[in-house]
Every structure is written in C-alpha cells, then in structure tokens.
Amino acid sequence: MKRAAIALFGLALLTGCGGAGDTALLPSLYKGSWTGTWASGDANDNGNISFTVTTDGSLSGTMADKSGATGNIAGFVNKSGSLTAVTSFAAGGNMVIGGTVTTNGGRLVGSFTYTRLGVNYGGNFDVGTGSSGGG
C-alpha cells in the first residue's frame, strides 16, 4: 500500500513537471494595442493602422488607405513573428497580407506583401503602444 502511494505521488509529480515543454501556450510577445502607419512604395499607397494583438496572437483592428477608405483587419501573429491577415475594404478589394513582425525599442515594425485586386505589392508598418507585452 505504501509503495502504491509513493508510486502515485511520483507519477503526479512527473506529470506536473513537464520541463520547458511547448511554448505555444506562452503569451504573445506582440500582445497590446498598437497604432501607427503603413506604407507601400510599390502601390504608392499608405495610411493609418491600428490593431490589438491578444495573448494568443490573434490580431484585429482597422487599416486605412491613401484614399481614406477604412477596412477591418483580422489575422494572427505567431510566436516567431509570422503575420497573416486580411483587411476587408467595402470598396477597392480586400488586402491579403503575409509578412513578419519584430519588436524594436517598444515598437512593432513589420514588412509584408499583400495582394489587392489580383496584384501583389510590398509594404511595411511601424506602430507603437504604451501597453505592449505583459499579462
């Protein structure tokens, strides 16, 4: 009986001590509410961008283009900084976005490619916040 209790305790201890394990459940390094600008020299377009990244890396917000059209942006930033998103504009077509995000002195900077109305463009963004990271 004593051995069974010790074995059960040992099994419970090993189950609870998984080591470093998978870091997929760690909070996103990019968590926060971000606001700034984006630009595309290829498309001669630019505008404001504002989005929130949640603990799991989900991204949502708004993005405006040079004409003043505003669309809702939704996507995901994984723990390695890989970005995938779609901005839905009422007119002018959606933007399907893929790229990378890095942190730089309390800011997020990103470079991306996007497709709009069947044409591929390159772009970048620079956004800042006072509430990035944390829990």
Secondary structure by P-SEA (a helix, b strand, c coil): caaaaaaaaaaaaaaaccccccccccccccccccccccccccccbbbbbbbcccccbbbbbcccccccbbbbbbbcccccccccbbbbbcccccccccbbbbbcccccccccccccccbbbbbcccccccccccc
